[in-house]
């Protein structure tokens, strides 16, 4: 065979394996794979043709067995020996530290090194919670190795015995009769109104068993930090979501007690719980964050804001006392800063790349993302299947595509740009195939995985703006309540009347860039943002007819079912 045919066949093979730009992408394992295939496949056929007649069956059979054995050996090497991707800034973003468990980067160590508060364990509120409630606080599915690591980090014995027990309110309601469940479900609509009279015995019964635990939650939140370290040997996203759910559950249970305390007239005690919610939000804000975590934080803030409004409305505080309370919680209501946004996007990248490396190692499968009990490397056969599937295409190229996606994410966020309309379709798949060859598959997979493993930037940006609008509406609500208590129960004619004593500046609607809409009504007022669609829907929300997407506050309080 002429030398130029060898060159042509080698180029064709590279195209089939993953594209002519294989060297530019530093995919050395695939390059070695191509060289081995050329050497093992072409050379034996030349040798067979020179030693046996062309029409003899032996060279055909021998050649078939030879090539089958070569490809089987190469496939086994590709799965078990050759790394699934090249570690480089283009693929793994970081090049150190290397994971001790398998080939890849130890992203959890990077994040823990940045977040570790460096305070004595006794100053960590999470240690107090674990010491008091023990392993049940982490859930029944918390694995032994993670429990041991957590106890080691918090300087606690593994066999510690719980001092208190706690039953989540929403789990408690499932033990009630159907009639009682309905009372508990409808007793406080929109998290604004206090508990109904029918629900009081139910909540009192729950508090008799869990009041001490809630008091301990509040005390733990007052500690300098509330830090749960990442759970190693687990995909990074699992560690983050575990802490997210812990924080949200604490706030939801505190909210139940806030409304009970309002119903029995314990206004100051209710405010103490509300302030604890804001402190918990601040602790969570300093923790491991991805986009979902920021949305969880917005949810925590939303619950705290609704509870704060409810306390102020049902209080007999003077205007000065209301303004003092507003000043105390104002630092917790600040919008996300640029460095926080960059940190979230970077951690989102880490989570996606970490997920890919776990899939390549066979310790995590795509289907596990939707399972409540993900099997972490359940057995060697399933591990082999996962490796074989993930390494049958160029994972390194898929990771390059993912990194390119995250490179543009931050730019799209700050430039208020929409998501790129490049979802794989027949046209761009064919174009990718013409350039990348078989590498078109990892290009498409890289794009799809990028969208699957992170929320759309546009939707995320809108959610953060919505949270910002909710926080600004809370400022207005406090200011308006303070104003009317200074003016014999009368609200101001315009929002500009709040400038000075009640608000240093009149904030603008983040969705319109203009003023919030304020309508003085006979018995109160209607205050609203135009919402994500940027259209004034006259204060109508999603539950109204016709529907709108305005974000509103109304006094007297009107629930969705009443509007």
TIVO-626110 format. One line per 4 residues: for each residue x, y, z of C-alpha. Coordinates in nm, 4 decimals, decimal comma, m for minus. Layout:
<rs>
X/Y/Z  ...;
</rs>
This chain:
<rs>
0,0000/0,0000/0,0000  0,1367/0,3403/m0,1010  0,2305/0,5807/0,1766  m0,0244/0,8401/0,0699;
m0,3003/0,5827/0,1098  m0,1847/0,5288/0,4677  m0,1988/0,9050/0,5256  m0,5422/0,9326/0,3678;
m0,6773/0,6399/0,5690  m0,5302/0,7906/0,8862  m0,6990/1,1270/0,8174  m1,0262/0,9525/0,7388;
m1,0008/0,7601/1,0646  m0,9375/1,0765/1,2637  m1,2421/1,2350/1,1006  m1,4510/0,9296/1,1861;
m1,3281/0,9247/1,5456  m1,3821/1,2883/1,6183  m1,2737/1,5509/1,3692  m0,9692/1,6912/1,1975;
m0,9096/1,9289/1,4880  m0,8232/1,6426/1,7235  m0,4733/1,7789/1,7905  m0,6010/2,1321/1,8566;
m0,8270/1,9940/2,1303  m0,5379/1,8103/2,2997  m0,7222/1,4788/2,2773  m0,4080/1,2663/2,2991;
m0,5848/0,9402/2,4006  m0,7934/0,9482/2,0823  m0,4819/1,0226/1,8756  m0,3050/0,7201/2,0247;
m0,6161/0,5154/1,9648  m0,6103/0,6094/1,5961  m0,2425/0,5232/1,5600  m0,2961/0,1808/1,7195;
m0,5944/0,1058/1,4943  m0,3968/0,1952/1,1809  m0,1020/m0,0175/1,2903  m0,3018/m0,3206/1,3941;
m0,5575/m0,3219/1,1142  m0,3598/m0,2204/0,8032  m0,0280/m0,3995/0,8660  m0,1726/m0,7524/0,9190;
m0,3783/m0,7263/0,5978  m0,0652/m0,6337/0,3989  0,1152/m0,9316/0,5535  m0,1752/m1,1688/0,4818;
m0,2002/m1,0615/0,1181  0,1691/m1,1342/0,0634  0,1605/m1,4841/0,2214  m0,1732/m1,6315/0,1128;
m0,3681/m1,6507/m0,2166  m0,6219/m1,3754/m0,2550  m0,9227/m1,6072/m0,2781  m0,8229/m1,8397/0,0015;
m1,0668/m1,8501/0,2950  m0,7923/m1,8664/0,5596  m0,6663/m1,5081/0,5214  m1,0238/m1,3807/0,5319;
m1,1052/m1,5733/0,8484  m0,7712/m1,4968/1,0074  m0,8046/m1,1281/0,9187  m1,1564/m1,1156/1,0657;
m1,0391/m1,2788/1,3895  m0,7346/m1,0514/1,3998  m0,9329/m0,7308/1,3565  m1,2033/m0,8420/1,6010;
m0,9437/m0,9161/1,8641  m0,7675/m0,5850/1,7996  m1,0850/m0,3825/1,8333  m1,1893/m0,5743/2,1445;
m0,8501/m0,5089/2,3033  m0,8555/m0,1420/2,2036  m1,2099/m0,1053/2,3353  m1,1088/m0,2639/2,6668;
m0,8079/m0,0317/2,6877  m1,0273/0,2659/2,6076  m1,2646/0,1734/2,8927  m1,0181/0,0574/3,1581;
m0,6770/0,2095/3,0794  m0,6856/0,5163/2,8568  m0,8219/0,8248/3,0408  m1,1619/0,9347/2,9077;
m1,0430/1,2919/2,8468  m0,7329/1,5059/2,8622  m0,7028/1,7195/3,1768  m0,6544/2,0742/3,0527;
m0,8128/2,4185/3,0963  m1,0187/2,3493/2,7827  m1,1761/2,0352/2,9286  m1,1672/2,0423/3,3076;
m1,1217/2,4202/3,3562  m0,8815/2,3457/3,6434  m0,5743/2,1221/3,6254  m0,5267/2,0771/4,0013;
m0,5983/1,9239/4,2456  m0,6392/1,5766/4,0974  m0,9059/1,3526/4,2401  m0,7840/1,0703/4,4625;
m1,0823/0,8530/4,3782  m1,0527/0,8410/3,9984  m0,9262/1,0311/3,6980  m1,0439/1,3920/3,7124;
m1,0367/1,7082/3,9232  m1,1346/1,7270/4,2901  m1,3840/2,0124/4,2622  m1,5346/1,9667/4,6131;
m1,1889/2,0258/4,7677  m1,1548/2,3530/4,5770  m1,4889/2,4779/4,7051  m1,4360/2,3581/5,0614;
m1,0977/2,5316/5,0787  m1,2652/2,8586/4,9799  m1,5673/2,8226/5,2065  m1,4274/2,6648/5,5200;
m1,5016/2,9358/5,7774  m1,1879/2,8632/5,9771  m1,3663/2,9098/6,3109  m1,3686/2,6713/6,6081;
m1,6264/2,3959/6,5685  m1,8207/2,5253/6,8670  m1,8885/2,8460/6,6688  m2,0524/2,6479/6,3909;
m2,4289/2,6360/6,4326  m2,4462/2,3188/6,2235  m2,2355/2,1373/6,4830  m2,4861/2,2309/6,7530;
m2,7703/2,0925/6,5409  m2,5921/1,7638/6,4697  m2,4873/1,7295/6,8340  m2,8474/1,7792/6,9473;
m3,0513/1,5956/6,6839  m2,7939/1,3407/6,5685  m2,8079/1,1540/6,2428  m3,1888/1,1845/6,1937;
m3,1357/1,5531/6,1107  m2,9524/1,4444/5,7929  m3,2229/1,2042/5,6781  m3,2544/0,8279/5,6790;
m3,0622/0,7906/5,3502  m2,7471/0,9609/5,4770  m2,4672/0,7107/5,4057  m2,2317/0,5834/5,6761;
m1,9150/0,7157/5,5133  m2,0602/1,0659/5,4868  m2,1833/1,0556/5,8456  m1,8343/0,9543/5,9636;
m1,6760/1,2361/5,7644  m1,9262/1,4901/5,8981  m1,8628/1,3853/6,2588  m1,4872/1,3990/6,2018;
m1,5098/1,7482/6,0569  m1,7340/1,8718/6,3406  m1,5245/1,6950/6,6071  m1,8147/1,4785/6,7256;
m1,8307/1,1067/6,8126  m1,9855/0,8885/6,5439  m2,2066/0,7075/6,7963  m2,3530/1,0194/6,9588;
m2,7090/0,9882/7,0833  m2,9708/1,2515/6,9919  m3,0728/1,4797/7,2764  m3,3853/1,6079/7,1023;
m3,6139/1,4839/6,8287  m3,7890/1,6945/6,5691  m4,0846/1,6271/6,3400  m4,1243/1,8521/6,0377;
m4,4648/2,0245/6,0340  m4,5480/1,9029/5,6839  m4,4571/1,5462/5,7804  m4,6689/1,5860/6,0944;
m4,9772/1,6920/5,8959  m4,9624/1,3645/5,7019  m5,0406/1,1806/6,0269  m5,3622/1,3802/6,0794;
m5,7121/1,2835/5,9735  m5,8286/1,4022/5,6280  m6,0451/1,6715/5,7878  m5,7556/1,7979/6,0000;
m5,5243/1,7960/5,6995  m5,7653/2,0203/5,5120  m5,7780/2,2643/5,8040  m5,3985/2,2741/5,8206;
m5,3737/2,3213/5,4438  m5,6159/2,6129/5,4106  m5,5647/2,7835/5,7457  m5,3188/3,0494/5,6267;
m5,3362/3,1465/5,2636  m5,0397/3,3093/5,0919  m4,8413/3,2750/5,4162  m4,9808/3,6118/5,5285;
m5,2796/3,5567/5,7550  m5,2319/3,4016/6,1032  m5,3620/3,0580/6,1836  m5,7383/3,0078/6,1872;
m5,9146/2,9270/6,5107  m5,9846/2,5691/6,3945  m5,6145/2,5084/6,3318  m5,4946/2,6331/6,6708;
m5,5269/2,2984/6,8548  m5,3359/2,1241/6,5724  m5,0452/2,3653/6,5754  m5,0389/2,3728/6,9553;
m5,0150/1,9937/6,9650  m4,7236/2,0032/6,7186  m4,5466/2,2797/6,9118  m4,5795/2,0927/7,2417;
m4,3445/1,8327/7,0942  m4,1230/2,0564/6,8802  m4,1041/2,3994/7,0467  m3,7708/2,3189/7,2114;
m3,6274/2,2055/6,8791  m3,7364/2,5284/6,7088  m3,5771/2,7303/6,9890  m3,2541/2,5425/6,9275;
m3,2764/2,6196/6,5540  m3,2985/2,9897/6,6352  m3,0047/2,9664/6,8760  m2,7925/2,7775/6,6200;
m2,8664/3,0382/6,3527  m2,7251/3,3061/6,5844  m2,3821/3,1392/6,5672  m2,1179/3,3055/6,3446;
m2,1522/3,0355/6,0768  m2,3863/2,7538/5,9824  m2,1586/2,5430/5,7680  m2,2014/2,1864/5,6406;
m1,8944/2,0665/5,4462  m1,9312/1,9074/5,0991  m1,9822/1,5328/5,1078  m1,6827/1,3834/4,9258;
m1,7085/1,0717/4,7067  m2,0481/1,2027/4,6019  m2,1219/1,4138/4,2930  m2,0877/1,7772/4,3921;
m2,4467/1,8672/4,3074  m2,5743/1,6201/4,5720  m2,3801/1,7969/4,8490  m2,5169/2,1341/4,7463;
m2,8783/2,0249/4,7204  m2,8550/1,8500/5,0596  m2,7652/2,1771/5,2336  m3,0261/2,3717/5,0333;
m3,3051/2,1454/5,1526  m3,1859/2,1632/5,5146  m3,2072/2,5445/5,5150  m3,5435/2,5637/5,3424;
m3,6971/2,3102/5,5815  m3,5816/2,5149/5,8833  m3,7406/2,8323/5,7499  m4,0705/2,6661/5,6625;
m4,1056/2,5287/6,0143  m4,0185/2,8616/6,1723  m4,2842/3,0224/5,9562  m4,5500/2,7970/6,1049;
m4,4591/2,9145/6,4547  m4,4531/3,2790/6,3461  m4,8171/3,2634/6,2459  m4,9132/3,0797/6,5610;
m4,7452/3,3446/6,7740  m4,9274/3,6163/6,5816  m5,2579/3,4431/6,6492  m5,1961/3,4463/7,0264;
m5,0586/3,8015/7,0296  m4,6872/3,7269/7,0847  m4,5693/3,9849/6,8325  m4,2125/4,0324/6,9590;
m4,1504/3,6559/6,9776  m4,2847/3,6206/6,6229  m4,0413/3,8891/6,5066  m3,7526/3,7019/6,6691;
m3,8370/3,4022/6,4497  m3,8587/3,6249/6,1417  m3,5190/3,7771/6,2128  m3,3790/3,4246/6,2510;
m3,5090/3,3495/5,8998  m3,3097/3,6410/5,7593  m2,9957/3,5303/5,9426  m3,0393/3,1800/5,8032;
m3,0729/3,3287/5,4542  m2,7428/3,5109/5,5058  m2,5705/3,1899/5,6219  m2,7044/3,0105/5,3168;
m2,5870/3,2917/5,0925  m2,2272/3,2310/5,2052  m2,2496/2,8553/5,1425  m2,1838/2,6364/4,8381;
m2,3962/2,7823/4,5644  m2,5187/2,6956/4,2165  m2,8135/2,8496/4,0305  m3,0645/2,6235/4,2012;
m2,9196/2,7298/4,5375  m2,9746/3,0959/4,4533  m3,3376/3,0173/4,3706  m3,3707/2,8327/4,7018;
m3,2312/3,1406/4,8736  m3,4884/3,3545/4,6928  m3,7552/3,1164/4,8230  m3,6195/3,1501/5,1781;
m3,6229/3,5285/5,1442  m3,9769/3,5179/5,0086  m4,0995/3,3238/5,3125  m3,9167/3,5617/5,5461;
m4,0604/3,8673/5,3678  m4,4181/3,7410/5,3860  m4,3729/3,6618/5,7551  m4,2167/4,0038/5,8222;
m4,5096/4,1801/5,6547  m4,7541/3,9758/5,8555  m4,5823/4,0652/6,1838  m4,5730/4,4383/6,1045;
m4,9365/4,4465/5,9926  m5,0585/4,2740/6,3094  m4,8339/4,4703/6,5449  m4,9083/4,7833/6,7429;
m4,5570/4,9203/6,6879  m4,4979/5,2896/6,6407  m4,3536/5,4290/6,3183  m4,0095/5,4557/6,4777;
m4,0208/5,0903/6,5851  m4,1199/4,9783/6,2332  m3,8381/5,1803/6,0759  m3,5943/5,0363/6,3277;
m3,6993/4,6828/6,2324  m3,6585/4,7692/5,8640  m3,3090/4,8997/5,9275  m3,2128/4,5728/6,1017;
m3,3144/4,3494/5,8101  m3,2073/4,5857/5,5288  m2,8539/4,4324/5,5005  m3,0089/4,0928/5,4272;
m3,2154/4,2305/5,1377  m2,9315/4,3480/4,9149  m2,9318/4,2218/4,5535  m2,6665/3,9802/4,4384;
m2,3299/4,1415/4,3797  m2,1132/4,0842/4,0734  m1,8629/3,8624/4,2556  m2,1491/3,6453/4,3853;
m2,2877/3,6011/4,0337  m1,9444/3,5007/3,9022  m1,9048/3,2573/4,1907  m2,2434/3,0964/4,1213;
m2,1675/3,0526/3,7506  m1,8252/2,9072/3,8286  m1,9726/2,6570/4,0741  m2,2371/2,5701/3,8159;
m1,9524/2,4875/3,5788  m1,7799/2,2784/3,8476  m2,1001/2,0822/3,9131  m2,1515/2,0058/3,5443;
m1,7907/1,8973/3,4864  m1,7891/1,6939/3,8086  m2,1083/1,5229/3,6962  m1,9473/1,4343/3,3629;
m1,6362/1,2859/3,5248  m1,8512/1,0773/3,7584  m2,0434/0,9457/3,4600  m1,7163/0,8628/3,2820;
m1,6003/0,6708/3,5885  m1,9227/0,4754/3,6118  m2,0100/0,6093/3,9569  m2,3076/0,8093/3,8400;
m2,5513/0,7782/3,5535  m2,7720/1,0348/3,3847  m3,0845/0,8517/3,4991  m2,9716/0,8828/3,8613;
m3,0337/1,2573/3,8420  m3,4086/1,1875/3,8585  m3,4015/0,9095/4,1205  m3,4649/0,9678/4,4897;
m3,2109/0,6997/4,5779  m2,9290/0,7228/4,3207  m2,7225/0,4005/4,3138  m2,3630/0,5123/4,3546;
m2,1545/0,2528/4,1637  m2,3980/m0,0317/4,2503  m2,1933/m0,3102/4,0912  m1,9069/m0,3696/3,8521;
m2,1282/m0,4621/3,5551  m2,3314/m0,1397/3,5683  m2,0094/0,0523/3,6189  m1,8650/m0,1106/3,3078;
m2,1763/m0,0311/3,1032  m2,1641/0,3325/3,2077  m1,7961/0,3583/3,1180  m1,8510/0,1881/2,7837;
m2,1326/0,4258/2,6868  m1,9592/0,7417/2,8050  m1,6261/0,6544/2,6403  m1,7734/0,5419/2,3097;
m1,7705/0,9064/2,2044  m1,5172/1,1813/2,2636  m1,5947/1,2945/2,6164  m1,3108/1,5464/2,6023;
m1,4790/1,7293/2,3174  m1,8128/1,7258/2,5012  m1,6403/1,8894/2,8003  m1,4821/2,1500/2,5728;
m1,8278/2,2344/2,4396  m1,9629/2,2559/2,7965  m1,6839/2,4943/2,8958  m1,7579/2,7132/2,5949;
m2,1204/2,7267/2,7035  m2,0281/2,8383/3,0550  m1,7796/3,0922/2,9153  m2,0725/3,2635/2,7459;
m2,3123/3,2293/3,0375  m2,1651/3,5132/3,2416  m2,1541/3,7411/2,9383  m2,5174/3,6675/2,8569;
m2,6176/3,7394/3,2167  m2,4563/4,0828/3,2366  m2,5473/4,1853/2,8808  m2,9097/4,0796/2,9360;
m2,8840/3,8552/2,6301  m3,1261/3,5696/2,5571  m3,0213/3,2073/2,5381  m2,8440/3,1240/2,2094;
m3,0808/2,9653/1,9630  m2,8451/2,6804/1,8721  m3,0341/2,3803/2,0034  m2,9181/2,0804/1,7988;
m3,1323/2,0228/1,4896  m3,0878/1,8449/1,1589  m2,9002/2,1348/0,9944  m2,6406/2,2079/1,2592;
m2,5926/1,8385/1,3358  m2,5022/1,7802/0,9695  m2,2697/2,0804/0,9740  m2,1056/1,9531/1,2923;
m2,0703/1,6088/1,1377  m1,8977/1,7532/0,8282  m1,6309/1,9130/1,0487  m1,6165/1,6880/1,3542;
m1,7057/1,3545/1,1962  m1,8087/1,1136/1,4700  m1,7257/1,4048/1,7040  m2,0621/1,5538/1,6070;
m2,2102/1,3271/1,8728  m2,0104/1,4738/2,1642  m2,0752/1,8251/2,0298  m2,4485/1,7640/2,0461;
m2,4207/1,5860/2,3830  m2,2059/1,8675/2,5240  m2,4673/2,1251/2,4255  m2,7572/1,9214/2,5603;
m2,5801/1,8414/2,8881  m2,4956/2,2086/2,9379  m2,8632/2,2989/2,9200  m2,9721/1,9990/3,1256;
m2,7280/2,0596/3,4115  m2,7968/2,4309/3,4527  m3,1134/2,6417/3,4323  m3,1499/2,8823/3,1417;
m2,9718/3,2097/3,2105  m3,2751/3,4124/3,1047  m3,5087/3,2332/3,3456  m3,2498/3,2572/3,6230;
m3,1968/3,6284/3,5652  m3,5735/3,6835/3,5710  m3,6069/3,4890/3,8972  m3,3361/3,7005/4,0614;
m3,5044/4,0196/3,9403  m3,8321/3,8950/4,0796  m3,6689/3,8345/4,4168  m3,5189/4,1841/4,4022;
m3,8635/4,3310/4,3278  m4,0116/4,1397/4,6230  m3,7432/4,2795/4,8542  m3,8076/4,6344/4,7341;
m4,1810/4,5896/4,7865  m4,1029/4,4898/5,1448  m3,9156/4,8204/5,1907  m4,2232/5,0041/5,0643;
m4,4579/4,8057/5,2874  m4,2592/4,8936/5,6001  m4,2376/5,2577/5,4943  m4,6091/5,2787/5,4130;
m4,7058/5,1197/5,7439  m4,4784/5,3602/5,9313  m4,6267/5,6562/5,7403  m4,9874/5,5669/5,8189;
m4,9081/5,5267/6,1891  m4,7653/5,8775/6,1863  m5,0712/6,0133/6,0006  m5,3749/5,8780/6,1830;
m5,4047/5,5657/5,9654  m5,3839/5,7514/5,6315  m5,1492/5,6303/5,3578  m4,9552/5,8822/5,1433;
m5,1002/6,0187/4,8207  m4,7850/5,9256/4,6241  m4,4708/5,7244/4,6876  m4,2669/6,0445/4,6720;
m4,4189/6,1422/5,0076  m4,2107/5,8634/5,1665  m3,8798/6,0275/5,0781  m3,6835/6,1480/5,3768;
m3,8006/6,0047/5,7057  m3,9370/5,6779/5,5645  m3,7141/5,6069/5,2632  m3,3802/5,7686/5,1825;
m3,4454/5,7100/4,8097  m3,7466/5,5879/4,6166  m3,6330/5,2598/4,4539  m3,7225/5,1792/4,0930;
m3,8949/4,8746/3,9526  m3,6177/4,6372/3,8284  m3,8439/4,5151/3,5463  m3,9424/4,8511/3,4011;
m3,6649/5,0804/3,5201  m3,9389/5,3235/3,6225  m4,1472/5,3776/3,9331  m4,3444/5,1073/4,1065;
m4,7186/5,1447/4,0456  m4,9022/5,2824/4,3487  m5,2800/5,3278/4,3637  m5,4417/5,4754/4,6732;
m5,7724/5,2997/4,7412  m6,0597/5,3774/4,9758  m5,9519/5,1256/5,2392  m5,5826/5,1033/5,1652;
m5,3559/5,0836/4,8611  m5,2357/4,8662/4,5746  m4,8602/4,8585/4,5121  m4,7037/4,6510/4,2359;
m4,4225/4,5874/3,9909  m4,5053/4,5298/3,6245  m4,3360/4,1905/3,6484  m4,1280/3,9937/3,3980;
m4,3437/4,0737/3,0948  m4,2809/4,4457/3,1443  m4,6503/4,5196/3,0847  m4,8751/4,6940/3,3330;
m5,1450/4,4337/3,4036  m5,3148/4,6716/3,6491  m5,1924/4,4714/3,9466  m5,3294/4,1357/3,8311;
m5,1351/3,8273/3,9317  m5,1267/3,4707/3,8069  m5,4358/3,3743/4,0094  m5,6558/3,6515/3,8694;
m5,8938/3,6502/3,5737  m5,7693/3,7535/3,3257  m5,4205/3,6480/3,4313  m5,1292/3,8829/3,4754;
m4,7762/3,8577/3,6033  m4,7564/4,1727/3,8139  m4,5920/4,1364/4,1563  m4,8212/4,3098/4,4026;
m4,8878/4,4052/4,7600  m5,2304/4,5222/4,8703  m5,3623/4,6608/5,1941  m5,5919/4,5335/5,3344;
m5,4442/4,1957/5,2427  m5,6310/4,0207/4,9637  m5,5518/3,6574/4,8903  m5,5536/3,5085/4,5412;
m5,8840/3,3342/4,6085  m6,0472/3,6635/4,7090  m5,9198/3,8734/4,4178;
</rs>
